[in-house]
């Protein structure tokens, strides 16, 4: 038994969504990050970009009617916001590589204390052997957030001193959101804990983290 509850994926998505500034162009990676689209604040204009060529993606209309060609990175049906644009891959990737995306939120297998990201290959022979658009996103986006569980299904830390899996990008991650904490990654070797779930201590979080943590004086508490 533990003295704390973990955040659900939906709760993590809601927290990340609240941290996205008004007017931002945002790319949501495959898996957990696509949940963010369901939790965007209604009082902000946040423009969702998908590498398959959508600028202005939104959730499927409430009436359930959808175009089967409009999908997100996880191949889930989506809709188009008023004023949305459809492009071919060349233009979409030019946006990603040219610094036109303000923020990308990606999943990860590992993140190092220096902000290195590994999110495409674990050596599993059944995995897809290609880095895909994540490499372009981490190279071109102005900010990179990672959204993931704090440990893997075996209890192994996903935040590590050095990544052991092939890198998607080096020194690219700015902030990590897990089911236990929010951690800033300034890129100088420090991992700064900004928030933790209720009931969890820094010492307990450190035990399941593979790199040293430090906490800000005003570390926020998150109700899970």
C-alpha positions, 0 to 999 in steps of 0.5 A, spaced: 500 500 500 502 507 498 500 513 501 498 516 495 493 515 489 496 516 482 493 521 477 489 518 471 491 519 464 485 523 463 487 527 469 494 528 467 491 531 460 487 536 464 493 538 467 497 539 461 491 542 457 491 548 463 498 549 462 498 551 454 497 558 453 492 562 449 494 562 441 499 556 441 500 552 435 500 545 438 502 538 436 499 532 440 503 525 439 501 518 439 498 515 445 496 519 451 497 526 449 491 525 444 487 525 450 489 533 451 484 535 445 478 533 450 480 537 456 482 544 452 480 550 456 474 553 453 476 560 454 483 559 450 484 559 442 489 553 442 490 551 434 492 543 434 496 541 428 497 534 426 503 531 422 498 528 417 496 535 414 491 538 419 491 545 422 485 546 426 483 539 429 478 539 434 474 533 437 468 529 433 462 533 433 457 532 439 452 529 434 457 523 432 458 525 425 465 525 422 469 524 416 473 518 416 479 521 413 480 526 419 484 523 424 489 524 429 496 521 431 492 515 434 488 514 428 482 516 432 476 520 429 477 528 429 473 534 427 475 541 424 475 547 427 472 553 424 478 556 419 481 549 419 486 548 414 488 541 410 495 541 407 500 535 404 505 532 408 511 537 405 507 543 408 505 540 414 513 537 416 515 544 414 511 547 419 514 542 424 521 543 422 521 550 421 519 552 428 512 554 427 509 549 432 509 552 439 509 546 443 509 539 442 506 534 447 509 527 446 509 520 450 516 517 452 519 510 454 525 514 457 527 521 459 534 523 461 536 528 466 539 532 461 532 532 457 534 527 452 528 523 449 527 516 447 520 514 445 520 510 439 524 503 440 525 499 446 528 493 442 522 489 442 522 485 435 515 487 434 515 494 435 515 499 429 522 500 427 522 507 425 522 514 429 517 517 425 515 525 425 517 525 433 524 527 431 522 533 426 517 535 432 523 535 437 528 538 433 523 544 431 518 545 436 519 551 441 517 547 447 517 539 448 512 537 454 512 529 455 506 526 458 507 519 461 507 514 467 512 515 472 515 508 471 513 502 466 509 496 467 515 493 471 516 498 476 522 501 472 523 508 472 522 512 466 526 518 468 533 516 468 540 519 468 542 517 461 537 513 456 539 506 454 534 506 448 535 510 442 534 517 442 529 521 439 532 527 440 538 530 445 537 535 450 530 537 447 525 536 453 522 542 457 517 539 462 515 532 464 508 530 466 507 523 470 501 520 474 505 522 480 509 529 479 510 535 474 518 536 473 521 541 469 528 539 465 532 546 464 537 542 461 543 543 466 542 536 469 537 538 474 530 535 475 526 540 478 519 538 482 514 543 481 508 539 483 507 532 486 500 528 488 497 529 495 501 524 500 507 523 496 514 525 499 520 527 495 524 521 498 518 517 496 518 520 489 526 519 488 526 512 490 522 511 483 526 516 479 533 514 476 536 521 477 537 526 482 531 530 484 530 537 487 524 540 489 522 548 489 520 551 496 513 552 493 512 545 491 504 544 489 500 539 491 495 535 486 489 532 488 488 525 484 
